[in-house]
Amino acid sequence: MGAGRQACLAAAAALLLVGCQATPAPTVIDESRADSSAPDAFRNRTALPPCPDVVLDQGKKLGAEALECLERGYTENGAELAVARPTVEGDMVVRYARVTTHAPALQLFHDSTRDKFGSGEWTEASCPLPQGQDSIAACLGIE
């Protein structure tokens, strides 16, 4: 086979592969966001600028970047952070922390529908921010 024909076949193969790239599998956070059993308050919540999703391994803690994103949201345009972490038994639960500009409280949604030993339900709560953005770490349990 000639060099020109080999180059042509290689280019055609490359074009075919471009269209066959694997799409990433949905994360537990993607599945949680799409959960039809989520409460109306979650499904109809006002969109806020998203922080990068965090999926923690067993025993790992939330990093400073997540806290900084929520703190910026408090002082700027609001923010929503989604964190998935395993229970002691390894079931993944997802918590959403939402803050609007200079809000008096952090809004929290907790999706424990995958927790076989927990409530298996969604819950909503709020955590007061008496010291403003400096209280966010306390609400998240990372001070």
N, C-alpha and C positions, 0 to 999 in steps of 0.2 A: 504494500500500500504506500502511495506517495506521501511525502511530508505535508503537502497541501490538504490532502484528503484527511489525514490524521488530525491536523489542526482544526479542520471543519467539524469532524466528529467530536473532538474534545470540546469545542465551543458549544455544539448542540447539546452535549451531555451536561455541561455547566448550566445552560439555560433551563434544562429540565429540572435539575436539582434545586435551582433557585425557587421554583414553585412548590417544592416538596419539603420545605423547612418545617421542622416539628414545631407545633405551638406548645407553649408551656402548659403543663397540667394545672388545673385550678388549685389554689392553695386553700387551706382551711378557712382563711379569711374571706376569700372569694365565695366559697360555699356559704359561709355565715351571712354575708351581705345579701345573698340571693334567697335566704331562708324564708319561705312563705309563712312560717309560724312566728316570725318576728313580730313584735307588737307594732301597732299603727304608729306610735310615737317614733319608732325607729325607721320604719318603712317610709314615712312621710316627713322625715326630718329635713330641715333646711340644709342644703349643701354648704359645706365649709371647705376651705383649702385643705387638701389631705397632707398629712405627714406620711413619710414612707412606712409601709406596713412592716411590722416586726413579728417574726415567728421565732420564739425562743425554744431552745433545747432544755431538757430536764436540768434543773439547778442553775440555769443562767439567769442573769438579771438584766433589766432594761437599761440600755445605755444612755449616756448623756445626750446623744443626738435627739432622741425622742422627747426628752424633757425640754431641750432647747427649742424644738419645733413648736411645742405647745406654748412655751413662754413667748415666742415670737407671735403666735396666734393671739395671745392675750393682749399684746401691745399693738398689734397691727390689724389683720383682717379675720381673725378667728382661725381655728384649726381643728382637725379631727385626726386622732391617732387610733389605729387598730393594732392590738397586741394579742397574739395567740401564744398560749403556754400550756404545757402539759400538767395535768394533775399528778399527784403522787403515783396513781395507777397508770399514768400515761395517756389518759383521755385528754384531747385538746379542748380547751375553753378559749373563748375570744372575748376580750373586753375592748370597748370603744370609749375613749375619753374625748369629750368635745368641749371647746372653750370658745366663747365669742369675745370680742374686744371689751376689755375691762369688766368682764362678767363677775357677778358676786359669787358664782359657784361653777364648778366643773360638772358637766352632765356626763353620766356614766351609763352605758348599756353593757350587760353581761350576758353572753350567750353560752349557756351550759348544756345545750341540747345534745352534745356529744359526750357528756359526762355520765357514764353508766352508774356511778355511785353517788351522784349529786342530785340536784332537783330536776335536771333535764329540761329546764325552762329558761326563758329570757327574763331578766329583771332590769329595772331602771332605777337609778339612784342619782343623787347629787352630792357633791362634797363642797362645803363652803370654802371660799378663798378669802379669809379675813385679812391676810397680808398680801393680797393681790397675787402677782405671778410667783412670789416666793412661796406660796402655799401649794402650788401645783405638785411639787415633789412629795409633800406630805400626803396629798390625796392619792397619788399613785403608789405610795408606800416605798419610795426610793430615796428618802433623805438620809 
